[in-house]
Amino acid sequence: MLEIGVGEQGEIVVTGRLDAAQTENAQSFLDTIAGSAVLDCAGLDYVSSAGLGVLLKTQKRLMEAGGGLKLVNVNPHIHNIFRYSGFDHIFEIEPASG
């Protein structure tokens, strides 16, 4: 299950699993974002290759318009997925503290 929405400070908050079963929901939400945005990953438990594809598609679209996604509160497991896939060169990533 994935929950995605806008937090109190305008950040995009994702909670749960961003996997193949959730990509349509996530893409529909992210398609409404314009400019630059912060994606708070504190509650993100898992991201699959399909989920990475959603994030990449969104990042490309935003970058073409001069913006982009910044990923914050990324736990070590999710950060490793971004590092192993080379996505740490595509996104600005801020690891979770602690």
GROMACS elastic network, one bead per residue, 0.5 to 0.9 nm:
[ bonds ]
;  ai    aj funct       b0    kb
    1    15     6  0.82676   500
    1    16     6  0.56999   500
    1    17     6  0.57552   500
    1    18     6  0.78617   500
    1    19     6  0.87252   500
    1    21     6  0.83168   500
    1    22     6  0.71574   500
    2    14     6  0.70506   500
    2    15     6  0.56881   500
    2    17     6  0.52827   500
    2    18     6  0.62351   500
    2    19     6  0.85246   500
    2    22     6  0.64452   500
    2    25     6  0.84311   500
    2    26     6  0.80942   500
    2    44     6  0.84345   500
    3    13     6  0.78562   500
    3    14     6  0.56998   500
    3    15     6  0.50877   500
    3    16     6  0.64473   500
    3    17     6  0.84543   500
    3    26     6  0.85306   500
    4    12     6  0.69677   500
    4    13     6  0.55862   500
    4    15     6  0.64920   500
    4    16     6  0.88857   500
    4    25     6  0.85278   500
    4    26     6  0.69677   500
    4    29     6  0.75217   500
    5    11     6  0.83560   500
    5    12     6  0.56248   500
    5    13     6  0.54241   500
    5    14     6  0.68454   500
    5    29     6  0.78461   500
    6     9     6  0.79701   500
    6    10     6  0.57009   500
    6    11     6  0.56036   500
    6    13     6  0.58397   500
    6    14     6  0.88575   500
    7    10     6  0.53137   500
    7    11     6  0.51643   500
    7    12     6  0.59642   500
    7    13     6  0.58979   500
    7    40     6  0.86914   500
    8    11     6  0.72209   500
    9    12     6  0.89455   500
   10    37     6  0.82608   500
   10    38     6  0.80200   500
   11    37     6  0.66291   500
   11    38     6  0.50395   500
   11    39     6  0.59632   500
   11    40     6  0.65080   500
   12    30     6  0.88751   500
   12    37     6  0.72591   500
   12    38     6  0.60280   500
   12    40     6  0.58802   500
   12    41     6  0.86314   500
   13    38     6  0.85238   500
   13    39     6  0.60027   500
   13    41     6  0.65892   500
   13    42     6  0.80156   500
   13    43     6  0.78371   500
   13    44     6  0.88046   500
   14    17     6  0.85840   500
   14    18     6  0.84361   500
   14    39     6  0.72648   500
   14    40     6  0.63345   500
   14    41     6  0.57248   500
   14    42     6  0.76164   500
   14    43     6  0.61739   500
   14    44     6  0.58787   500
   15    18     6  0.83875   500
   15    40     6  0.88190   500
   15    41     6  0.71162   500
   15    42     6  0.74187   500
   15    45     6  0.71561   500
   16    43     6  0.61472   500
   16    45     6  0.52425   500
   16    46     6  0.68964   500
   16    47     6  0.89643   500
   17    22     6  0.76319   500
   17    43     6  0.89532   500
   17    44     6  0.61901   500
   17    45     6  0.55209   500
   17    47     6  0.60403   500
   17    48     6  0.82526   500
   17    51     6  0.87263   500
   18    21     6  0.78826   500
   18    22     6  0.58187   500
   18    23     6  0.67020   500
   18    26     6  0.77460   500
   18    44     6  0.75239   500
   18    45     6  0.80462   500
   18    46     6  0.60306   500
   18    48     6  0.63949   500
   18    50     6  0.79686   500
   18    51     6  0.51442   500
   18    52     6  0.82691   500
   19    22     6  0.54202   500
   19    23     6  0.62645   500
   19    46     6  0.73664   500
   19    47     6  0.56817   500
   19    49     6  0.74864   500
   19    50     6  0.60174   500
   19    51     6  0.51982   500
   19    52     6  0.86288   500
   20    23     6  0.53479   500
   20    24     6  0.81509   500
   20    48     6  0.69806   500
   20    49     6  0.79998   500
   20    50     6  0.52804   500
   20    51     6  0.65193   500
   21    24     6  0.75340   500
   21    25     6  0.85810   500
   21    50     6  0.89132   500
   22    25     6  0.54912   500
   22    26     6  0.62020   500
   22    27     6  0.85903   500
   22    50     6  0.89538   500
   22    51     6  0.78624   500
   23    26     6  0.50413   500
   23    27     6  0.58270   500
   23    28     6  0.83706   500
   23    50     6  0.67650   500
   23    51     6  0.59980   500
   23    53     6  0.86443   500
   23    54     6  0.65279   500
   24    27     6  0.51759   500
   24    28     6  0.60633   500
   24    29     6  0.86482   500
   24    54     6  0.86076   500
   25    28     6  0.52764   500
   25    29     6  0.64053   500
   25    30     6  0.87324   500
   26    29     6  0.52396   500
   26    30     6  0.60803   500
   26    31     6  0.85010   500
   26    51     6  0.83643   500
   26    54     6  0.73447   500
   26    55     6  0.88901   500
   27    30     6  0.50310   500
   27    31     6  0.58781   500
   27    32     6  0.88171   500
   27    54     6  0.59409   500
   27    55     6  0.81597   500
   27    57     6  0.86676   500
   27    58     6  0.78245   500
   28    31     6  0.53120   500
   28    32     6  0.70983   500
   29    32     6  0.56697   500
   29    33     6  0.74709   500
   30    33     6  0.53486   500
   30    34     6  0.86822   500
   30    54     6  0.84110   500
   30    55     6  0.83897   500
   30    58     6  0.66453   500
   31    34     6  0.79263   500
   31    58     6  0.70400   500
   31    61     6  0.89054   500
   33    36     6  0.81253   500
   33    37     6  0.74445   500
   33    58     6  0.85622   500
   33    62     6  0.82283   500
   34    37     6  0.76392   500
   34    61     6  0.87936   500
   34    62     6  0.64936   500
   34    65     6  0.82119   500
   34    67     6  0.76123   500
   34    68     6  0.85820   500
   35    62     6  0.59470   500
   35    63     6  0.81199   500
   35    65     6  0.67809   500
   35    66     6  0.67812   500
   35    68     6  0.65195   500
   35    69     6  0.86448   500
   36    62     6  0.69576   500
   36    63     6  0.84192   500
   36    66     6  0.79392   500
   36    69     6  0.58546   500
   36    70     6  0.78053   500
   37    62     6  0.89441   500
   37    67     6  0.77702   500
   37    68     6  0.63643   500
   37    69     6  0.50076   500
   37    70     6  0.63138   500
   37    71     6  0.87034   500
   38    68     6  0.85394   500
   38    69     6  0.57145   500
   38    71     6  0.59497   500
   38    72     6  0.69575   500
   39    69     6  0.66109   500
   39    70     6  0.59870   500
   39    72     6  0.61334   500
   39    73     6  0.86467   500
   40    43     6  0.77922   500
   40    44     6  0.83834   500
   40    70     6  0.84659   500
   40    71     6  0.60952   500
   40    72     6  0.50165   500
   40    73     6  0.59349   500
   40    74     6  0.76190   500
   41    45     6  0.84567   500
   41    71     6  0.66713   500
   41    72     6  0.59373   500
   41    73     6  0.53256   500
   41    74     6  0.52467   500
   41    75     6  0.75996   500
   41    78     6  0.87534   500
   41    96     6  0.86003   500
   42    45     6  0.83426   500
   42    72     6  0.74376   500
   42    74     6  0.59543   500
   42    75     6  0.67961   500
   42    96     6  0.71299   500
   43    73     6  0.85381   500
   43    74     6  0.87442   500
   43    75     6  0.87891   500
   44    47     6  0.76056   500
   44    74     6  0.78992   500
   44    75     6  0.80805   500
   44    78     6  0.79333   500
   45    75     6  0.84266   500
   45    77     6  0.85109   500
   45    78     6  0.76125   500
   46    51     6  0.89322   500
   46    77     6  0.82587   500
   46    78     6  0.67477   500
   47    50     6  0.78416   500
   47    51     6  0.54349   500
   47    52     6  0.66439   500
   47    78     6  0.70617   500
   47    81     6  0.79852   500
   48    52     6  0.62497   500
   48    53     6  0.86101   500
   48    81     6  0.88561   500
   49    53     6  0.62229   500
   49    54     6  0.88284   500
   50    54     6  0.65536   500
   50    55     6  0.89291   500
   51    54     6  0.51415   500
   51    55     6  0.64709   500
   51    56     6  0.86489   500
   52    55     6  0.51268   500
   52    56     6  0.60470   500
   52    57     6  0.85508   500
   52    82     6  0.83960   500
   52    87     6  0.85049   500
   53    56     6  0.50114   500
   53    57     6  0.60345   500
   53    58     6  0.85034   500
   54    57     6  0.52345   500
   54    58     6  0.62330   500
   54    59     6  0.85993   500
   55    58     6  0.51253   500
   55    59     6  0.60408   500
   55    60     6  0.86214   500
   55    69     6  0.85119   500
   56    60     6  0.60935   500
   56    61     6  0.85658   500
   56    87     6  0.82580   500
   56    90     6  0.81423   500
   56    91     6  0.87386   500
   57    60     6  0.52732   500
   57    61     6  0.62822   500
   57    62     6  0.86930   500
   58    61     6  0.51912   500
   58    62     6  0.61444   500
   58    63     6  0.85085   500
   58    68     6  0.81210   500
   58    69     6  0.79480   500
   59    62     6  0.51751   500
   59    63     6  0.59428   500
   59    64     6  0.85164   500
   59    67     6  0.82807   500
   59    68     6  0.55004   500
   59    69     6  0.59251   500
   59    90     6  0.80133   500
   59    91     6  0.76708   500
   60    63     6  0.51539   500
   60    64     6  0.61545   500
   60    65     6  0.87968   500
   60    68     6  0.77349   500
   61    64     6  0.53305   500
   61    65     6  0.67281   500
   61    67     6  0.85214   500
   61    68     6  0.80877   500
   62    65     6  0.52332   500
   62    66     6  0.64267   500
   62    69     6  0.74418   500
   63    68     6  0.50195   500
   63    69     6  0.83984   500
   64    67     6  0.72824   500
   64    68     6  0.85827   500
   65    68     6  0.83619   500
   68    91     6  0.79336   500
   68    92     6  0.87304   500
   69    91     6  0.66409   500
   69    92     6  0.72338   500
   70    91     6  0.62758   500
   70    93     6  0.60655   500
   70    94     6  0.77554   500
   71    74     6  0.68027   500
   71    91     6  0.70621   500
   71    92     6  0.61817   500
   71    94     6  0.60739   500
   71    95     6  0.82596   500
   72    92     6  0.84055   500
   72    93     6  0.59475   500
   72    95     6  0.61653   500
   72    96     6  0.69012   500
   73    93     6  0.83321   500
   73    94     6  0.60553   500
   73    95     6  0.51201   500
   73    97     6  0.70910   500
   74    77     6  0.82109   500
   74    78     6  0.62476   500
   74    79     6  0.58983   500
   74    93     6  0.72496   500
   74    94     6  0.63554   500
   74    97     6  0.87468   500
   75    78     6  0.55308   500
   75    79     6  0.60227   500
   75    80     6  0.86694   500
   75    95     6  0.61582   500
   75    96     6  0.53819   500
   75    97     6  0.85012   500
   76    80     6  0.60921   500
   76    81     6  0.87440   500
   76    95     6  0.71901   500
   76    96     6  0.76322   500
   77    80     6  0.51968   500
   77    81     6  0.65725   500
   77    82     6  0.89729   500
   78    81     6  0.50810   500
   78    82     6  0.64786   500
   78    83     6  0.86969   500
   79    82     6  0.51388   500
   79    83     6  0.61579   500
   79    84     6  0.86483   500
   79    88     6  0.80466   500
   79    93     6  0.80014   500
   79    94     6  0.89480   500
   79    95     6  0.70769   500
   80    84     6  0.59494   500
   80    85     6  0.83828   500
   81    84     6  0.52556   500
   81    85     6  0.60964   500
   81    86     6  0.84965   500
   81    87     6  0.82424   500
   81    88     6  0.89758   500
   82    85     6  0.52702   500
   82    86     6  0.60725   500
   82    88     6  0.53470   500
   82    89     6  0.87233   500
   82    91     6  0.87597   500
   82    93     6  0.89243   500
   83    86     6  0.51311   500
   83    87     6  0.60575   500
   83    88     6  0.51753   500
   83    89     6  0.81168   500
   84    87     6  0.76688   500
   84    88     6  0.83463   500
   85    88     6  0.77550   500
   86    89     6  0.58984   500
   86    90     6  0.74762   500
   87    91     6  0.61997   500
   88    91     6  0.54563   500
   88    92     6  0.69059   500
   88    93     6  0.67406   500
   89    92     6  0.75814   500
   94    97     6  0.87438   500
